[in-house]
């Protein structure tokens, strides 16, 4: 009886995952900006935090851009970076975001101290930005259950470079044609997944996943390699060699992060 119950639970879970992914294919894809603030020292972090928490995020919310994720390196080597995940309903939202900030008096007032930092004491060294289009198989950002429940969480950010535009498109196709369900089946929960439309490492895709802790992360990924569906998918000839380099980072959320 217990064995039959377990089988029914597995079947029910698989059916629910399949239904969710079929529904996802009909959802509208989001545009995403993933922004990186490179800090010169850890001393700048409180000032950047204050700007984001008290000025930028409230202003973006007034534009209907919410939630916004804010993260830092879990174990920074030297000065930490600050990362923003900004989900957008359309490309128009990206194109007018800055002009709306420029016209937002409340934002300009709240950000005045940050903007008026002297040249000798900058708040960051540089800002990088990627513009992404989410995958059809995972078209909307997902707020982690750990966040909803007020629990700790660990994020992993991965970027997959490809050696040509063709192979980059094939890797995206690979995600859309079956890789995402394998992630879910292994307990690897995405936050976002997208193809980079503009950024410094093109052609590439970037995605973020969330875990309870590093033990949870290792357990989930240990199931991925031997998964029979992954072995089948990765053996398809046209997908072989579609990734030339992988970048990985472990990130922690800031206290005011929406993710």
Secondary structure, DSSP 8 states (H G I E B T S, - for coil): -HHHHHHHHHHHHHHHHHHHHHHHTTS---EEEEEEEE-SSGGGHHHHHHHIIIIIHHHHHHTT---EEEEEETT-SSS-EEEEEEEESSHHHHHHHHHHHHT-HHHHHHTHHHHT--GGG-S-SEEEEEEEEEBTTB-S----HHHHTT---EEEEEEEE-SSHHHHHHHHHHIIIIIHHHHHHTT-EEEEEEEEEESTT-SEEEEEEEESSHHHHHHHHHHHTT-HHHHHHHTSGGGTT---EEEEEEEEE-TT---
